[in-house]
Amino acid sequence: MTSDNVWECKRTLQACSQLLAVCEELRRGDACEHFGSLVGLLAPLTCDPMPTSRQLAVTCLSSLLRIQAKVANGVIETGDMGSLCEGLHACSTVSQLQTSSKIARIVCRDFPLEHTVDFMMALKETFWRAKGMCVCAAGKWMITFLQMYGKDVCQDVPTILHILYSCTSCMQQSTFMPFLCQAVVILICCHEEVTIDNFSRLLGPTDSETWRRIREFCL
């Protein structure tokens, strides 16, 4: 899913959508054991350069939500995912990103918080390897999640900060940086003491200038 080859990524998404459809039909709830990782990998692909891949990513996310609902014996509100898919076909990358953000709010509404770290680790792969709008989409999903659940992930703050820290030397730094700053601010607002304490632990003599500047700004 994180391949630089758009055709390889498309084939992987086709296989993923077929597998999830079978899991949904057979009521294979174990697919949700990897909910966080799958969402983290699929989310950026809602802004993939290929329209077909964007559509497949939403199809996979919809299947995941339905499987999760069956496991929980409840009803998960998926919103009008069909109409949102139309927004992903827009030529405007701004429209695509806005639509992706709307989908993020739907998917994150019933996000199982025990999958927080898996979700963030999967997004890290995009920050490291992807380009362009996929990086922006990953950032939007990360911020949406933290805005919704920042107050509830106290125990994961050290790990989340370490993941963000590891991204400061990635190739897409200029695109990723605004999202990194916003994520850190959210964490400080929700968990000031824990966040600042872990900032101090992460700072070392070989750290990038970027991380130093973010730390100084936040402190």
Disulfide bonds with the S-S distance in Angstrom:
none
